[in-house]
Amino acid sequence: MERTHSPSPEIVQRAARVNVLLIDVDGVLTDGRIVYAEYGDELKFFNVQDGAGLVFWNRVGLKSAIITSRTSKMVKRRAKEMRIDFLAQGERVKIHAFERMLKRLRTTPEQVCAISDDVMELPILRQVGLAVAVPNAIDEVKTICHYVTHRPGGQGAVREVVDMILKAKGLWESVLQYYH
């Protein structure tokens, strides 16, 4: 049986206040690899458990967002499939998109959980209520984050965070009830 690590009481408190999940793509929603096909198409690999977690997230009425510095048709498609509420692509300075996201989703930084792996999100991570790094994140990101996932980016890290937040908010049982 696999042992799981429980988040600290402080992390549970922070997670209970979260209403918006902000996800980076490359290195968080994917494992960071980009594959170019023969005719220039870009391929990304998404994890089905992360996708299921986003379905659960939506089912309980919470909001989600993706802010990424790259632009990809595949990300647009995945965001649509997962019913992401706010998508910003091609954002070199992500804090500006973050500010737009806060307005559009009518939330505050304290109610946001941001999952990151690299320096582009540092200004956002310093503001949010729950800053999360994946294990493959650079040290500067891990240092300022409140929590580091056990699962790597592209391999269930988003699902791990979703489950943790839903449990902290007392919403996990409603997810389980849906499938009974």
N, C-alpha and C positions, 0 to 999 in steps of 0.2 A: 504494500500500500504506500502510495506517495504521500509524504508529509508536506503540509502546506504551512506557510509562515503567516501568522496573524499580524495585521497592521497594528501599530501602536495606538493607544487611546487618542493621542493628538491627531493622528492621521484619520482615524474614524470620525472625530469631530469635524475636521476640515471636509472630509468626504460627505458628511451629512448635509453640509451647506451647498453642495454643488448642484446646479441646475443646467449647466452647459458643459459639454465635453468638447474640447478643442484639440484636434488631432493634426499632427504633421503627417506627411505622406511618406517620403523616402526615408527609410530607416526606422519608422514607427509603424505605419500601416502596411509597409512592405519591409523586406529585409535590407533594403538599400541598393540592391542590384538593379541596373537598368539594362535591358536586353534590346538591341536594335536588330530588327528583321532586315532581310535582304533589301527591301525597298524603302527603308528608312522608318518603318513603323516602330514605335517604342512599345515594349512589353513590360508589364509589371505583374508581380504575383501577389495576390491578396489571400489572407488566411480566412477560411470559412468560420472558424470559431470567433474571430474578430467580427465578422459579418453577423453572426448570430447574436453576439453581444450588442451590436448596434440595433438589431431588430428588437431585442428586449428593451433597450434604452428608449427607443421610439414608442414601444407599446405602453410604457408607463408615463408617457407624455413629457419626457425631458427633451431638451434641445441639443443639437450637435453642430459642429462646424469643422471645416477643413481650411487651413491656410497653408499654401505651399508656394515655394519660390519658382517652381517649374510649372509649365503648362502642358497638360496631357489630356487627350481625348479619353484615355482609359480612366483617369481620375474623375473626369466629368461623369462618365458612365457609372462608375462605382458609387459616386456620391448620389447620383439619381436613384440607383438601386437601393441604397441604404437610407434613402430619404434624409440626407444631410440638409439641415436647415440653412446653412450659410456656407458657400464655397467661394474662396478667393484663390485664384491661380496667378502665377507670374508675379508674385509679390516679393520684390527684392528687399524691401523694408517692411517686415511683417507687422510691426507695431501699428502702422497706419490701417491695415486691414483689420487688426484686432479692435481698434477704436470703432471702425465701421460696424464690426460684428456686435460689439456691446450695444450700440444704438439700435441696430436692426432687431436684435433678439431681446432688447429691453432688459438687460441684466447688468450686473456690476462685476468688476474683476474678482471680488471675493467669492462670487458664485460660480466661477469658472475653474474647471480642471483642465490644464494643458499638459499634453504628453509630447515630449521632445527628445531629440538626440543631438542637436548641434547648435552652434552659436547664434544662428539667425533668430532663434526664439528667446534668447536671454532676456531682452527687455520685457517680453510678455511673462516669462517665468517669474520675474521679480515682482510682478503685480498680482498674479492670480492667487486664489484661495488655496488651491492644491496644485502644486507643480510636481510633475512626474517625469522621470527619466527612464529610458529603457537601458538595459545593461550594456548595450553597445554604444551608448552615448559617450561623447567626449567628457573628460574629467570636469571641465568648467561647468558643464550642464549638471552633471551628477552632484557637484558640490553645492549648488544653490537649490536643488530640488528637495521637496519634503519627502519624497518616496521614490525608490528605484524598483521597477518591476523585476520579478524573477524570470519572466518569460521575455525573450528577445523581441525586438521589432520585427514585424512580419510573421511572428510565430506565436501569436496569442497574447501579446502584451496589452493590446487594447481591451481584449476580453477580460483579462485579469483586473484591469482598472474598472471596467464597467461593473463586474461582479462585486468588487469591493465597495463601490459607491452605492449600488443598489442595496446591498446588505446594510450599509451604514445608514441609509435613508429609510430602512424598514420596508423596502419594495421588493426584495428578492422573493418572498413568499408569493406575492401576486404573480410573478413570472412563473414560478413552479406550478401554481394553481392553474394557470392557463393551459399547461400541458398535461394535466391529470384528467 
